[in-house]
Amino acid sequence: QVQLVESGGGLVQAGGSLRLSCAASGRTFSRYVMGWFRQAPGKEREFVAAIRWIGGILSYGDPVKGRFTISRDDAKDTVYLQMNTLKPEDTAVYYCAAGNTVMVPTFSRGYDYWGQGTQVTVSS
C-alpha cells in the first residue's frame, strides 16, 4: 500500500508559477512510476506528467509540454510538479498517482494509488 499526499496548490495569476509536491509513504517509493493528472469541472481526468526513476524516463501531456517539469527525490519519497507560465485553462484539481509498473502510463487506469488532490486556480 502507498499513501500519497499532495500540497502546493493555490491561486495564481496567469503567467505565474506554482510547485506541487506529493509525499509518498508505504512501500518502496523508487520502484513506482509517479504521475500527475488533473481534472477540471465537467471534464475527464487528464494526464499531465509522469516519471520513472529507472532509466530516467519522463513523459508530458501535450498541453503542458515546455511549461511543466516533473521531478522526484527518492531520498525524500517525494515527487514534484513545477508549473510555469500558468494559464487559466490549467485550472483544475491536480492528483498525484503511483503505479507499480515498469511502464510509464499516460492513462489513469495505469496507476494503482491516488492522492486526494490539490486545487490549482489560475486567474486571468
Accessible surface in RSA format (square Angstrom, percent):
REM  Atomic radii and reference values for relative SASA: ProtOr
REM  Chains: A
REM  Algorithm: Lee & Richards
REM  Probe-radius: 1.40
REM  Slices: 20
REM RES _ NUM      All-atoms   Total-Side   Main-Chain    Non-polar    All polar
REM                ABS   REL    ABS   REL    ABS   REL    ABS   REL    ABS   REL
RES GLN A   1   120.74  67.5 108.22  79.1  12.52  29.8  35.90  76.4  84.84  64.3
RES VAL A   2    10.84   7.1   4.34   3.9   6.50  15.7   4.34   3.8   6.50  17.6
RES GLN A   3    87.27  48.8  82.86  60.6   4.41  10.5  54.80 116.6  32.47  24.6
RES LEU A   4     9.76   5.4   0.11   0.1   9.65  24.3   0.11   0.1   9.65  26.0
RES VAL A   5    99.62  65.6  95.96  86.9   3.66   8.8  97.52  84.7   2.10   5.7
RES GLU A   6    17.72  10.2   1.52   1.2  16.20  38.6   0.00   0.0  17.72  14.5
RES SER A   7    60.53  51.1  55.82  74.5   4.71  10.8  41.25  87.8  19.27  27.0
RES GLY A   8    37.76  46.6   0.00   N/A  37.76  46.6  25.09  68.9  12.67  28.4
RES GLY A   9    29.65  36.6   0.00   N/A  29.65  36.6   2.29   6.3  27.36  61.3
RES GLY A  10    30.20  37.2   0.00   N/A  30.20  37.2  30.01  82.4   0.19   0.4
RES LEU A  11   132.97  74.1 101.06  72.3  31.91  80.2 101.06  71.0  31.91  85.9
RES VAL A  12    24.36  16.0  19.04  17.2   5.32  12.8  24.36  21.2   0.00   0.0
RES GLN A  13   136.91  76.6 134.60  98.4   2.31   5.5  36.76  78.2 100.15  76.0
RES ALA A  14    49.87  45.9  26.25  40.5  23.62  53.7  26.79  37.7  23.09  61.2
RES GLY A  15    51.91  64.0   0.00   N/A  51.91  64.0  25.67  70.4  26.24  58.8
RES GLY A  16    22.51  27.8   0.00   N/A  22.51  27.8  21.55  59.1   0.95   2.1
RES SER A  17    58.14  49.1  38.21  51.0  19.93  45.9  22.11  47.1  36.03  50.5
RES LEU A  18    35.05  19.5  30.14  21.6   4.91  12.3  35.05  24.6   0.00   0.0
RES ARG A  19   131.70  55.3 115.55  58.9  16.15  38.5  26.66  36.4 105.05  63.7
RES LEU A  20     0.00   0.0   0.00   0.0   0.00   0.0   0.00   0.0   0.00   0.0
RES SER A  21    24.67  20.8  24.61  32.8   0.06   0.1  11.72  25.0  12.95  18.1
RES CYS A  22     0.00   0.0   0.00   0.0   0.00   0.0   0.00   0.0   0.00   0.0
RES ALA A  23    51.97  47.8  49.05  75.7   2.92   6.6  49.45  69.6   2.52   6.7
RES ALA A  24    12.03  11.1   1.84   2.8  10.19  23.2   2.47   3.5   9.56  25.3
RES SER A  25    60.70  51.3  54.83  73.2   5.87  13.5  47.04 100.2  13.66  19.1
RES GLY A  26    58.12  71.7   0.00   N/A  58.12  71.7  20.97  57.6  37.15  83.2
RES ARG A  27   147.02  61.7 132.59  67.6  14.43  34.4  40.69  55.6 106.33  64.4
RES THR A  28    70.40  50.1  56.96  57.7  13.44  32.0  38.63  51.9  31.76  48.0
RES PHE A  29    10.63   5.3   4.22   2.6   6.40  16.7   6.33   3.8   4.29  12.3
RES SER A  30    40.00  33.8  35.89  47.9   4.11   9.5  16.46  35.0  23.54  33.0
RES ARG A  31   172.77  72.5 157.35  80.2  15.42  36.7  44.64  61.0 128.13  77.7
RES TYR A  32     9.14   4.3   8.60   4.9   0.54   1.4   5.85   4.4   3.30   4.1
RES VAL A  33     0.03   0.0   0.00   0.0   0.03   0.1   0.00   0.0   0.03   0.1
RES MET A  34     0.38   0.2   0.38   0.3   0.00   0.0   0.00   0.0   0.38   0.5
RES GLY A  35     0.00   0.0   0.00   N/A   0.00   0.0   0.00   0.0   0.00   0.0
RES TRP A  36     0.01   0.0   0.01   0.0   0.00   0.0   0.01   0.0   0.00   0.0
RES PHE A  37     2.38   1.2   2.38   1.5   0.00   0.0   2.38   1.4   0.00   0.0
RES ARG A  38    14.51   6.1  14.26   7.3   0.25   0.6   2.61   3.6  11.90   7.2
RES GLN A  39    60.13  33.6  55.91  40.9   4.22  10.0  11.43  24.3  48.71  36.9
RES ALA A  40    22.02  20.2  18.25  28.2   3.77   8.6  18.74  26.4   3.28   8.7
RES PRO A  41   125.05  91.1  95.74  87.3  29.30 106.5 108.39  89.5  16.66 103.5
RES GLY A  42    92.41 114.0   0.00   N/A  92.41 114.0  45.39 124.6  47.02 105.3
RES LYS A  43   143.01  69.8 129.91  79.7  13.10  31.2  83.07  74.8  59.94  63.8
RES GLU A  44   155.09  89.0 141.60 107.1  13.48  32.1  58.34 112.8  96.74  79.0
RES ARG A  45    85.50  35.9  59.79  30.5  25.72  61.2  15.01  20.5  70.49  42.7
RES GLU A  46    65.09  37.4  60.35  45.7   4.74  11.3  32.99  63.8  32.11  26.2
RES PHE A  47    21.70  10.9  12.93   8.0   8.77  22.8  12.93   7.8   8.77  25.1
RES VAL A  48     0.47   0.3   0.45   0.4   0.02   0.1   0.47   0.4   0.00   0.0
RES ALA A  49     0.00   0.0   0.00   0.0   0.00   0.0   0.00   0.0   0.00   0.0
RES ALA A  50     0.00   0.0   0.00   0.0   0.00   0.0   0.00   0.0   0.00   0.0
RES ILE A  51    11.42   6.5  11.42   8.5   0.00   0.0  11.42   8.2   0.00   0.0
RES ARG A  52    47.72  20.0  47.72  24.3   0.00   0.0   8.98  12.3  38.75  23.5
RES TRP A  53   133.27  53.5 124.64  60.3   8.63  20.3  98.10  52.3  35.17  57.1
RES ILE A  54   116.37  66.2 111.47  83.0   4.90  11.8 116.29  83.7   0.08   0.2
RES GLY A  55    67.52  83.3   0.00   N/A  67.52  83.3  33.92  93.1  33.60  75.3
RES GLY A  56    51.76  63.8   0.00   N/A  51.76  63.8  29.33  80.5  22.43  50.2
RES ILE A  57    68.65  39.1  64.28  47.9   4.37  10.5  68.65  49.4   0.00   0.0
RES LEU A  58    86.97  48.4  60.12  43.0  26.85  67.5  60.12  42.2  26.85  72.3
RES SER A  59    27.78  23.5  22.92  30.6   4.86  11.2  13.99  29.8  13.79  19.3
RES TYR A  60    49.44  23.1  36.16  20.6  13.28  34.5  32.77  24.6  16.67  20.5
RES GLY A  61     9.63  11.9   0.00   N/A   9.63  11.9   9.63  26.4   0.00   0.0
RES ASP A  62   112.93  79.1  93.17  92.7  19.76  46.7  33.64  79.2  79.29  79.1
RES PRO A  63    67.81  49.4  46.64  42.5  21.17  76.9  59.62  49.2   8.19  50.9
RES VAL A  64     1.41   0.9   1.41   1.3   0.00   0.0   1.41   1.2   0.00   0.0
RES LYS A  65   119.82  58.5 100.44  61.6  19.37  46.1  56.97  51.3  62.84  66.9
RES GLY A  66    86.51 106.7   0.00   N/A  86.51 106.7  43.44 119.2  43.08  96.5
RES ARG A  67    28.17  11.8  23.23  11.8   4.94  11.8  22.29  30.5   5.88   3.6
RES PHE A  68     5.84   2.9   0.00   0.0   5.84  15.2   0.00   0.0   5.84  16.7
RES THR A  69    70.49  50.1  69.61  70.6   0.87   2.1  42.49  57.1  28.00  42.3
RES ILE A  70     3.53   2.0   0.00   0.0   3.53   8.5   0.00   0.0   3.53   9.6
RES SER A  71    48.79  41.2  47.96  64.0   0.83   1.9  33.59  71.5  15.21  21.3
RES ARG A  72    16.57   7.0   0.00   0.0  16.57  39.4   0.56   0.8  16.01   9.7
RES ASP A  73    44.26  31.0  40.02  39.8   4.24  10.0  14.17  33.4  30.08  30.0
RES ASP A  74    35.61  24.9  21.55  21.5  14.06  33.2  21.10  49.7  14.51  14.5
RES ALA A  75   102.95  94.7  55.82  86.1  47.13 107.2  68.27  96.1  34.68  91.9
RES LYS A  76   139.87  68.2 118.42  72.7  21.45  51.1  73.54  66.2  66.32  70.6
RES ASP A  77    52.99  37.1  52.99  52.7   0.00   0.0   6.48  15.3  46.50  46.4
RES THR A  78    13.44   9.6  13.44  13.6   0.00   0.0   4.74   6.4   8.71  13.2
RES VAL A  79     0.00   0.0   0.00   0.0   0.00   0.0   0.00   0.0   0.00   0.0
RES TYR A  80    30.88  14.4  30.88  17.6   0.00   0.0  16.93  12.7  13.95  17.2
RES LEU A  81     0.00   0.0   0.00   0.0   0.00   0.0   0.00   0.0   0.00   0.0
RES GLN A  82    57.71  32.3  57.54  42.1   0.17   0.4  28.07  59.7  29.65  22.5
RES MET A  83     0.00   0.0   0.00   0.0   0.00   0.0   0.00   0.0   0.00   0.0
RES ASN A  84    57.41  39.6  57.41  55.5   0.00   0.0  14.95  36.0  42.46  41.0
RES THR A  85    77.41  55.1  75.01  76.0   2.39   5.7  47.61  63.9  29.80  45.1
RES LEU A  86     2.02   1.1   0.00   0.0   2.02   5.1   0.00   0.0   2.02   5.4
RES LYS A  87    82.65  40.3  82.23  50.5   0.42   1.0  35.37  31.8  47.27  50.4
RES PRO A  88    54.72  39.9  47.56  43.4   7.16  26.0  47.91  39.6   6.81  42.3
RES GLU A  89   121.03  69.5  94.52  71.5  26.52  63.1  60.81 117.6  60.22  49.2
RES ASP A  90     0.57   0.4   0.57   0.6   0.00   0.0   0.00   0.0   0.57   0.6
RES THR A  91    37.26  26.5  33.39  33.8   3.87   9.2  31.58  42.4   5.67   8.6
RES ALA A  92     1.36   1.3   0.74   1.1   0.62   1.4   1.36   1.9   0.00   0.0
RES VAL A  93    41.59  27.4  41.41  37.5   0.19   0.4  41.41  36.0   0.19   0.5
RES TYR A  94     0.00   0.0   0.00   0.0   0.00   0.0   0.00   0.0   0.00   0.0
RES TYR A  95    36.66  17.1  36.66  20.9   0.00   0.0   9.02   6.8  27.64  34.1
RES CYS A  96     0.00   0.0   0.00   0.0   0.00   0.0   0.00   0.0   0.00   0.0
RES ALA A  97     0.00   0.0   0.00   0.0   0.00   0.0   0.00   0.0   0.00   0.0
RES ALA A  98     0.27   0.2   0.27   0.4   0.00   0.0   0.27   0.4   0.00   0.0
RES GLY A  99     0.00   0.0   0.00   N/A   0.00   0.0   0.00   0.0   0.00   0.0
RES ASN A 100    95.98  66.2  73.62  71.1  22.36  53.8   7.00  16.9  88.98  86.0
RES THR A 101    38.25  27.2  24.52  24.9  13.73  32.7  24.76  33.3  13.49  20.4
RES VAL A 102   114.62  75.4 110.97 100.5   3.65   8.8 112.37  97.6   2.25   6.1
RES MET A 103   127.56  66.1 124.50  82.4   3.07   7.3 101.64  86.4  25.92  34.3
RES VAL A 104    28.53  18.8  11.97  10.8  16.56  39.9  12.29  10.7  16.24  44.0
RES PRO A 105     9.09   6.6   4.37   4.0   4.72  17.1   9.09   7.5   0.00   0.0
RES THR A 106    69.68  49.6  57.42  58.2  12.26  29.2  29.61  39.8  40.07  60.6
RES PHE A 107   103.71  51.9  99.38  61.6   4.33  11.3 103.71  62.9   0.00   0.0
RES SER A 108    43.95  37.1  37.75  50.4   6.20  14.3   8.82  18.8  35.13  49.2
RES ARG A 109   207.81  87.3 174.04  88.7  33.77  80.4  80.10 109.5 127.71  77.4
RES GLY A 110    17.14  21.1   0.00   N/A  17.14  21.1  11.44  31.4   5.70  12.8
RES TYR A 111    12.37   5.8   0.00   0.0  12.37  32.2   0.00   0.0  12.37  15.3
RES ASP A 112    84.40  59.1  55.43  55.2  28.97  68.5  17.37  40.9  67.02  66.8
RES TYR A 113    43.25  20.2  39.94  22.7   3.31   8.6  20.62  15.5  22.63  27.9
RES TRP A 114    79.26  31.8  49.33  23.9  29.92  70.3  37.97  20.2  41.29  67.0
RES GLY A 115     9.24  11.4   0.00   N/A   9.24  11.4   1.62   4.4   7.62  17.1
RES GLN A 116   168.05  94.0 147.58 107.9  20.47  48.7  56.37 120.0 111.68  84.7
RES GLY A 117    21.74  26.8   0.00   N/A  21.74  26.8   0.22   0.6  21.52  48.2
RES THR A 118    19.50  13.9  13.82  14.0   5.67  13.5   7.77  10.4  11.73  17.7
RES GLN A 119    86.03  48.1  78.00  57.0   8.03  19.1  50.08 106.6  35.95  27.3
RES VAL A 120     0.00   0.0   0.00   0.0   0.00   0.0   0.00   0.0   0.00   0.0
RES THR A 121    47.98  34.1  47.98  48.6   0.00   0.0  36.04  48.4  11.94  18.0
RES VAL A 122     7.14   4.7   0.00   0.0   7.14  17.2   0.00   0.0   7.14  19.4
RES SER A 123    41.75  35.3  35.21  47.0   6.54  15.1  34.84  74.2   6.91   9.7
RES SER A 124   129.35 109.3  68.22  91.0  61.14 140.8  55.40 118.0  73.95 103.6
END  Absolute sums over single chains surface
CHAIN  1 A     6422.2       4907.3       1514.9       3407.2       3014.9
END  Absolute sums over all chains
TOTAL          6422.2       4907.3       1514.9       3407.2       3014.9
